[in-house]
Amino acid sequence: MERILKNLFLFLSKNKTMTRAARKYGLRFGASRFVAGESLEMASAVIADLNRKGLAVTIDYLGEFIEDEQEARKMADQCIEAIRMIGRNDLDSQLSLKLTSMGLDLSERVVMENMRRILEEAKANHVFVTLDMEDFPRCQPTLDVFKRLKAEYNELGTVIQAYLYRTEKDISELDEFQPNLRLVKGAYKESREVAFADKKDVDENFKKIIKQHVLNGNYTAVATHDDKIIEYTKELVNFQGIAGDCIEFQMLYGIRNEKQLELVEEGYKVRVYVPYGTDWYGYFMRRLAERPANVIFVLKGLFKK
């Protein structure tokens, strides 16, 4: 049943009609549990509150299905406004973005122009930017853009997904850039030709790439809500004598809030991924796909209304 629900939510996440309807009707049906709000001002208040609790943040202006250059430029403008807001309010926050929202599927010129505008602003405001990883066909293009921009800007990292067969090789090839990487399991539906199908295989590969990147001596962000992966990372860091400022845990806004604070109390850096904006539908569906038990929270929210 869980696999059926996961596949259903992943299918729904790519539905453009539902995406347009979600924009029209706003943050309803439980999405506000996982999304900070529709405006930058609402997100700013959430970030400030998380910072007061000792939690760092990475903010993401949600946007999918960019269809033209003008739309991509508007998305980049939103990212620039978010960077300025972080700098203006002296918030402990980074920025995350998807290259498709910057025009990756349109042309190399569009995505590079938008990214350079964003990274110039990030450099001026001392804000780190992470390129989120998307589905398999966009993996190599994302890494290609990352490599080009990393040669120009220090304030840049990207994401590596444990469920892909290619991941170990990717980390080896990226090592020359001394990259700050966010390591994740992966949230897209991929074929058995490119990705591990069984959870146990994904978990084992996740552990392998955490160790690989940590021992390469590069900054490592372990993005997970899985207690076993968290404990593995703690043991690895302690055994290898890794400095505490070389690693952090990352979790999603609205999920395992108590665990986030527990890790902070233990002395670990914890960063919360905080999405905002009207284009929340695809993100929300993928969160339900990752953990179908989240549907319970959605249903409770509906009945309360």
Salt bridges, closest charged atoms under 4 A:
ASP49 OD1 - ARG52 NH2 3.72
ASP49 OD2 - LYS53 NZ 3.38
GLU64 OE2 - ARG286 NH2 2.67
GLU69 OE1 - ARG109 NH2 2.87
ASP77 OD1 - ARG117 NH1 2.91
GLU81 OE2 - ARG84 NH1 3.25
ASP105 OD2 - ARG138 NH2 2.76
GLU108 OE2 - ARG148 NH1 2.45
GLU113 OE1 - ARG109 NH1 3.38
GLU121 OE2 - ARG84 NE 3.15
ASP132 OD2 - LYS98 NZ 3.83
ASP132 OD1 - ARG182 NH1 2.70
ASP135 OD1 - ARG138 NH1 2.90
GLU152 OE2 - ARG116 NH2 2.75
GLU168 OE1 - LYS208 NZ 3.85
ASP170 OD2 - ARG166 NE 2.69
GLU173 OE2 - LYS169 NZ 2.51
ASP201 OD1 - LYS200 NZ 3.43
ASP203 OD1 - LYS185 NZ 2.88
ASP203 OD2 - LYS199 NZ 2.68
GLU204 OE2 - LYS207 NZ 3.69
ASP226 OD2 - LYS185 NZ 2.85
ASP226 OD2 - LYS199 NZ 3.86
ASP227 OD1 - ARG256 NH1 2.87
ASP227 OD1 - LYS259 NZ 3.65
GLU231 OE2 - LYS234 NZ 3.27
GLU248 OE2 - ARG271 NE 2.82
GLU262 OE2 - LYS259 NZ 3.09
GLU266 OE1 - LYS234 NZ 2.64
ASP279 OD2 - ARG23 NH2 2.93
GLU290 OE2 - ARG287 NH2 2.96
